[in-house]
């Protein structure tokens, strides 16, 4: 009898010890590393002729799933980020005013986002980095507009001491440390949980020289005015309001440090709770400001050095996850928000295809504008490297996270998102989408279904000239390409295939009007 009691006692003690040491959090953590303006061809694992070098991103590809036909929700920053967070296309928004980093909030607080979705699943959520989706700023004089385009000294009517409304906290993020927009457009200030970190504001032109003694004008000087800072190709930013303590050259490091601190703080304070960290970086978007440790480390000069520094962010995240003991059950998603702004001038000067030979660049409706790197690592589930060749979109993150967390997306939210969760589970042969829409910087639309891509305009619709062409009587009103036979989109088959044009045009119009239907693949 004593032996039996003792045996039961041992089992009970063993169970208690096991329970104390077993990981209470079985849900995977999620880290989304979003590069800014990094082309598919900038990742050396994806471009055998790359002049850039990305050893840490390459290692992700060796351990995870590489998506070779991934696309952003838009060919520029804001539309792409809107799609990631909401699972819907940017063109569905009403027309609105945009002005650098002062644009008004684009996502209504009632809309489902990946933040609110994962909060509901028990996650702590955070965004650290470039926001570019609008904020509700306070103003000094309520009888005046916040800013006047093209007028004044560079100062606006913004009151940086007042709390900021309708930030990430209103959209499902427990913690935020953000830059309002890109690092080449004001205001240059960090916002932490709806409060400007340093409200003492000066102008960038008061802190940085407009040009250096050896400055040479290159093609991208066209984006700047007399008061802006321009030092060389890729190193420029617009003059405007900046926190006195803000340093352009330290911005990326500050963002990464804050992101790593969030992981460390969360694991120590809430080890039983999963987290999702959205980490949108500010590079390799202009200005190309590289840390001393990465300068002159590549054969491509300042751009190659900056890409190497972006690659190092992946190493820092990996190291933090290992240090925290959570790397095995943490999903790392590496992607870029759109194609690279890599013009023909850059291709010739650097002999590098930042967009991996696709036609066009950032902003364009051609594939160079929205074809992006996308790699997912999840050691607990993805045991060997794989490649997924079917089409996916960054907009698909919402549906994927919903399936991952066992949730349904409530109507009418996330209407353009399709789950690729089954791909992460090992199914790399089945398409998750039947078709996909694209949007250029000028709001021009295109649709791809199967091998065919229809563009609802003439011209690039974006940064590459000609952007928009006028139609002529009897001529084509759009573009049609067979991407299997013509991946460079060089031969417009619009006039030769009127039935295909009619079919795709009607489908595009249907989606614009109604959104995707719930019954489609893996929705």
C-alpha positions in Angstrom: 0.0 0.0 0.0 2.8 2.4 0.9 4.5 1.5 -2.3 1.4 2.5 -4.3 1.0 5.7 -2.4 4.7 6.5 -3.0 4.4 5.7 -6.7 1.4 8.0 -7.0 3.3 10.7 -5.1 6.2 10.4 -7.6 3.9 10.6 -10.6 2.2 13.7 -9.1 5.6 15.3 -8.4 6.8 14.5 -11.9 3.7 16.0 -13.5 4.1 19.1 -11.4 7.8 19.5 -12.4 6.8 18.9 -16.1 4.0 21.4 -15.9 6.3 24.0 -14.4 8.8 23.6 -17.2 6.6 22.9 -20.2 6.2 25.9 -22.5 2.8 27.4 -21.7 2.7 29.3 -25.0 2.2 26.9 -27.9 1.0 29.6 -30.3 3.8 30.8 -32.6 5.2 34.3 -32.2 5.4 36.4 -35.4 8.0 38.9 -36.5 7.3 40.7 -39.8 10.5 42.4 -41.1 9.4 44.7 -43.9 12.2 46.3 -45.9 11.5 49.6 -47.7 12.1 49.7 -51.4 14.2 46.6 -51.6 14.0 44.8 -54.9 13.6 41.1 -55.5 17.0 41.1 -57.2 18.7 42.7 -54.2 18.5 39.4 -52.3 21.5 37.4 -53.5 19.7 34.1 -52.9 17.1 35.1 -55.5 19.4 36.7 -58.1 22.4 34.7 -59.2 23.8 37.9 -60.9 23.2 40.2 -57.9 25.9 42.7 -57.1 24.4 43.0 -53.6 25.1 40.5 -50.8 22.5 39.3 -48.3 23.9 36.4 -46.3 21.4 36.5 -43.5 18.3 36.8 -45.7 19.9 34.0 -47.8 20.0 31.8 -44.7 16.3 32.4 -44.1 15.8 31.0 -47.6 17.9 27.9 -46.7 15.7 27.3 -43.7 12.3 28.4 -44.8 9.9 28.8 -47.8 10.8 31.2 -50.6 7.8 32.7 -52.5 9.1 33.4 -56.0 5.9 35.1 -57.3 5.0 37.3 -54.3 3.6 40.8 -54.9 2.8 43.9 -52.8 -0.6 45.4 -52.5 0.6 48.5 -54.2 3.7 49.7 -56.1 4.5 52.4 -53.4 4.7 52.6 -49.7 1.3 53.6 -48.4 -0.9 51.4 -50.6 1.3 48.4 -49.8 1.2 49.0 -46.0 -2.5 49.6 -46.1 -2.9 46.2 -47.7 -0.7 44.4 -45.2 -2.7 45.7 -42.2 -6.2 45.5 -43.6 -6.3 42.7 -46.2 -7.8 44.9 -48.8 -6.6 47.0 -51.7 -5.9 50.7 -51.3 -8.0 51.8 -54.3 -11.1 50.9 -52.2 -10.4 54.0 -50.0 -12.3 57.2 -50.8 -10.2 59.9 -52.4 -8.2 61.8 -49.8 -5.5 64.4 -49.5 -1.9 63.4 -49.0 1.0 65.5 -47.9 4.2 63.9 -47.0 4.2 62.5 -43.4 1.2 64.7 -42.3 -1.5 62.8 -44.1 -4.7 62.1 -42.1 -5.5 58.6 -40.8 -6.3 56.2 -43.6 -7.7 53.2 -41.6 -10.9 53.8 -39.7 -10.7 52.6 -36.1 -13.6 50.2 -36.6 -11.8 48.3 -39.4 -10.2 44.9 -38.6 -6.4 44.8 -39.0 -3.8 42.2 -38.4 -3.2 43.9 -35.1 -6.8 43.6 -33.8 -7.1 40.1 -35.3 -4.1 38.8 -33.4 -5.1 40.7 -30.2 -8.3 38.8 -30.2 -6.3 35.6 -30.5 -4.4 36.4 -27.3 -1.3 38.1 -28.8 0.5 41.2 -27.6 0.9 43.2 -30.7 3.5 45.9 -31.6 4.6 48.0 -34.5 8.0 49.5 -34.5 9.3 51.5 -37.5 7.9 53.3 -40.5 4.1 53.8 -40.3 3.0 56.0 -43.3 -0.7 55.4 -42.8 -1.6 58.7 -41.3 -2.0 60.2 -37.9 -4.3 62.7 -36.3 -2.0 65.6 -35.4 -2.8 68.4 -33.0 -2.5 72.0 -34.3 -1.4 75.2 -32.7 -4.1 77.4 -34.3 -7.4 75.6 -34.7 -8.6 78.3 -37.1 -5.8 77.5 -39.6 -5.0 74.4 -41.7 -2.3 72.1 -40.5 -0.1 72.9 -43.5 -0.1 74.8 -46.8 1.5 73.1 -49.7 4.5 75.0 -51.2 4.2 77.9 -48.8 5.9 79.1 -45.6 9.4 78.5 -44.1 9.1 74.7 -43.8 7.2 74.9 -40.5 3.6 73.8 -40.3 0.8 74.5 -37.9 1.4 71.1 -36.2 1.6 71.1 -32.4 4.1 68.4 -31.6 3.5 68.7 -27.9 -0.1 67.5 -28.1 -1.1 63.8 -28.0 -1.5 62.2 -31.4 -4.9 60.6 -32.2 -5.8 57.6 -34.3 -2.4 56.0 -34.2 -1.5 52.3 -34.1 -3.1 51.8 -30.7 -6.5 52.6 -32.2 -5.9 49.8 -34.8 -5.0 46.9 -32.6 -1.4 47.5 -31.6 -0.6 47.4 -27.8 2.7 49.1 -28.3 4.1 51.4 -31.0 7.3 53.3 -31.7 7.0 54.8 -35.1 8.3 57.2 -37.7 5.3 58.9 -39.2 6.4 58.3 -42.9 9.5 57.8 -45.0 12.9 59.0 -43.9 13.0 61.5 -46.8 9.8 63.3 -45.9 8.9 65.4 -42.8 8.1 65.3 -40.0 11.3 63.6 -38.8 10.3 62.6 -35.3 9.6 59.4 -33.4 6.2 58.8 -31.9 5.9 56.5 -29.0 2.4 55.4 -27.9 0.7 58.5 -29.4 3.2 61.0 -28.0 6.1 62.7 -29.9 9.3 61.6 -28.2 11.0 65.0 -28.6 8.6 67.8 -29.4 11.4 70.4 -29.6 11.3 70.9 -33.4 13.7 72.5 -35.8 14.2 72.3 -39.6 16.5 69.7 -41.2 18.2 72.4 -43.2 19.3 74.0 -39.9 21.1 70.8 -38.9 22.4 69.4 -42.2 24.2 71.2 -45.1 22.2 71.4 -48.3 25.1 69.8 -50.2 28.7 68.8 -49.7 31.8 70.1 -51.5 31.9 67.0 -53.7 28.2 66.8 -54.4 27.3 65.8 -58.0 23.8 66.0 -59.4 22.5 62.7 -60.6 19.1 61.9 -62.0 17.3 61.7 -58.7 18.1 65.3 -57.9 14.8 66.0 -59.7 12.9 65.0 -56.5 14.4 67.8 -54.4 14.0 71.5 -54.1 16.5 74.3 -53.3 15.9 74.0 -49.5 16.2 70.2 -49.5 19.3 68.2 -48.6 21.0 66.5 -51.6 24.5 65.0 -51.2 24.7 62.3 -53.9 22.6 59.6 -55.6 20.3 58.2 -53.0 21.4 60.5 -50.2 18.8 63.2 -50.1 15.8 64.2 -48.0 13.2 67.0 -48.1 13.6 69.9 -45.8 11.1 70.1 -43.0 10.3 69.8 -39.3 12.5 67.5 -37.3 13.0 66.8 -33.6 16.1 68.5 -32.4 17.6 65.2 -31.1 16.6 63.3 -34.2 19.5 62.0 -36.3 18.8 60.9 -39.8 21.9 58.6 -39.7 20.7 56.9 -36.5 17.1 56.3 -37.5 17.4 52.7 -38.7 19.5 51.7 -35.7 17.0 53.2 -33.3 14.1 51.4 -34.9 15.9 48.0 -34.8 17.0 48.6 -31.2 13.4 49.4 -30.1 12.1 46.3 -31.9 14.6 44.1 -30.2 13.9 45.7 -26.8 10.2 44.9 -27.3 10.9 41.2 -27.9 13.2 41.1 -24.8 10.7 43.0 -22.6 7.8 40.9 -23.7 9.5 37.5 -23.1 10.6 38.6 -19.7 7.3 40.1 -18.6 4.8 37.8 -20.4 6.5 34.5 -21.2 3.2 32.7 -21.5 1.7 35.1 -24.0 2.5 35.1 -27.8 3.4 38.3 -29.6 3.3 39.7 -33.1 5.9 42.4 -34.0 5.5 44.3 -37.2 8.9 45.8 -37.9 8.8 48.0 -41.0 12.3 49.4 -41.7 13.3 52.6 -43.3 15.8 51.2 -45.7 17.0 50.7 -48.3 14.7 53.6 -49.1 16.4 56.9 -49.5 18.4 58.4 -47.8 21.1 55.7 -48.1 22.8 56.5 -44.8 25.0 53.6 -43.9 26.6 52.8 -40.5 30.4 52.9 -40.4 30.6 49.2 -39.9 29.1 48.6 -43.4 30.7 51.3 -45.4 32.9 50.2 -48.3 32.0 46.6 -47.6 30.6 45.8 -51.1 31.5 46.4 -54.7 28.3 48.4 -55.2 29.2 51.4 -53.2 26.7 53.1 -50.8 23.6 51.2 -52.0 25.2 47.8 -51.7 26.5 48.8 -48.2 23.1 49.9 -47.2 21.5 46.6 -48.4 24.1 44.8 -46.4 23.1 46.7 -43.3 19.4 45.9 -43.9 20.4 42.2 -44.2 22.2 42.5 -40.8 18.8 43.4 -39.2 17.7 39.8 -39.9 20.8 38.6 -38.0 20.0 40.8 -35.1 16.4 39.6 -34.9 17.5 36.0 -35.1 20.1 36.5 -32.4 17.5 38.1 -30.1 15.0 35.3 -30.6 17.7 32.7 -29.8 18.9 34.7 -26.8 15.2 34.8 -25.6 14.9 31.0 -26.2 11.9 31.4 -28.6 13.4 31.0 -32.0 12.0 27.6 -32.7 8.4 28.6 -32.4 8.7 32.1 -33.9 7.6 32.8 -37.5 9.9 35.3 -39.3 8.4 36.9 -42.4 10.9 38.9 -44.5 9.4 41.0 -47.3 9.7 44.3 -49.0 6.9 46.8 -49.4 7.3 47.2 -53.2 9.8 47.0 -56.0 13.0 49.1 -55.9 13.2 52.6 -57.4 15.9 51.3 -59.8 15.8 53.3 -63.0 17.6 52.5 -66.3 20.4 54.9 -65.2 21.1 52.7 -62.1 21.1 49.5 -64.1 23.7 50.9 -66.4 25.8 52.6 -63.7 25.8 49.7 -61.2 25.3 46.8 -63.7 22.8 45.4 -61.2 19.2 44.4 -61.7 17.6 45.4 -58.4 14.2 44.2 -59.7 15.7 41.0 -61.1 15.2 41.9 -64.7 11.4 42.6 -64.4 10.2 45.5 -66.4 9.8 48.8 -64.6 10.5 50.0 -61.1 8.8 51.2 -57.9 5.6 53.0 -58.7 5.0 51.1 -62.0 2.2 48.8 -62.9 4.8 46.5 -64.5 6.2 43.7 -62.4 9.2 45.7 -61.4 6.9 47.9 -59.3 5.3 45.2 -57.2 7.2 41.9 -57.5 8.9 41.5 -54.1 11.1 39.1 -52.1 9.0 37.1 -49.5 10.6 34.4 -47.3 9.1 32.7 -44.3 11.0 30.8 -41.6 9.2 28.8 -38.9 11.6 26.1 -37.5 8.9 24.3 -35.5 6.9 23.6 -38.6 9.1 24.2 -41.7 11.7 21.5 -41.4 13.4 21.8 -44.8 13.7 24.6 -47.4 11.0 24.8 -50.1 10.0 27.1 -52.9 6.4 28.2 -53.7 6.0 29.3 -57.3 2.3 30.3 -57.3 1.1 33.8 -56.8 0.6 35.4 -53.4 0.2 39.0 -52.1 1.2 40.7 -48.9 -2.5 41.5 -48.6 -2.8 37.7 -47.9 -1.2 38.1 -44.5 -4.6 38.8 -42.8 -6.3 35.6 -44.0 -3.2 33.6 -43.3 -3.0 34.9 -39.7 -6.7 34.3 -39.3 -6.3 30.6 -40.3 -3.2 30.3 -38.2 -5.0 31.6 -35.1 -8.2 29.6 -35.8 -10.4 32.6 -36.5 -12.8 33.8 -39.2 -12.5 37.3 -40.6 -15.8 39.0 -40.0 -17.6 40.5 -43.1 -16.9 42.9 -44.7 -13.2 43.0 -43.6 -10.2 41.6 -45.3 -12.2 41.1 -48.5 -9.1 40.8 -50.8 -7.0 38.5 -48.6 -6.4 34.8 -49.3 -4.7 32.4 -46.8 -1.3 30.8 -47.7 -1.3 29.0 -44.3 -1.4 25.6 -46.0 1.8 26.5 -47.8 3.5 26.9 -44.4 2.1 23.5 -43.5 4.0 22.0 -46.4 1.6 22.2 -49.4 3.8 24.0 -51.9 2.0 22.7 -55.0 -1.6 24.1 -54.7 -2.4 27.6 -55.7 -4.0 29.8 -53.1 -5.2 32.4 -55.5 -6.8 32.3 -58.9 -5.9 35.9 -59.8 -4.4 39.1 -58.3 -4.8 42.8 -58.8 -2.0 45.4 -59.0 -2.1 49.1 -58.3 0.5 51.7 -59.5 1.5 54.9 -57.8 -0.9 56.9 -60.0 -3.8 54.6 -59.1 -3.7 52.6 -62.4 -4.9 49.0 -62.1 -4.0 45.7 -63.6 -5.1 42.1 -63.1 -3.2 38.8 -63.7 -5.0 35.5 -64.1 -3.0 32.4 -65.1 -0.4 33.5 -67.6 -2.2 36.6 -68.7 -1.8 40.1 -67.3 -4.2 43.0 -68.4 -3.2 46.6 -67.6 -6.0 49.1 -67.7 -4.0 51.9 -69.2 -1.1 52.8 -71.5 2.2 53.6 -70.0 3.9 52.6 -66.7 1.3 54.2 -64.5 4.1 55.2 -62.2 7.7 56.5 -62.1 9.0 55.2 -65.4 8.4 57.5 -68.4 6.0 57.6 -70.1 3.7 57.3 -67.1 0.4 57.7 -68.9 -0.1 57.8 -72.6 -3.2 59.1 -74.4 -5.1 56.7 -76.6 -5.7 57.2 -80.3 -8.7 56.3 -82.3 -8.6 52.7 -83.3 -5.5 52.0 -81.1 -5.2 49.9 -77.9 -6.7 51.4 -74.7 -4.7 49.1 -72.5 -2.0 46.4 -72.4 -2.1 42.6 -72.4 0.9 40.4 -71.8 1.4 36.6 -71.7 3.9 36.5 -68.8 4.8 32.9 -69.4 6.0 33.6 -73.0 6.9 37.2 -72.3 8.0 37.8 -68.7 9.5 41.2 -69.5 6.1 42.5 -70.7 7.6 43.6 -74.0 5.0 42.6 -76.5 1.5 44.1 -76.1 -1.0 41.6 -77.3 -4.0 43.8 -76.6 -5.1 44.2 -80.3 -4.5 40.5 -81.1 -6.6 39.1 -78.3 -9.8 41.1 -77.9 -11.7 38.3 -76.2 -9.0 37.9 -73.5 -9.0 41.6 -73.0 -12.8 41.6 -72.6 -12.7 38.8 -70.1 -10.0 40.3 -67.9 -11.3 43.8 -68.1 -14.7 42.5 -66.9 -13.2 40.6 -64.1 -11.1 43.6 -63.0 -14.2 45.8 -63.0 -16.2 43.2 -61.0 -13.5 43.0 -58.3 -13.2 46.8 -58.1 -17.0 47.1 -57.6 -17.6 44.0 -55.4 -14.4 42.8 -53.9 -13.5 39.1 -54.0 -16.1 36.5 -53.2 -15.9 34.5 -50.0 -16.1 31.2 -51.8 -12.7 31.5 -53.6 -9.7 29.3 -52.8 -8.7 29.2 -49.2 -10.5 32.4 -48.4 
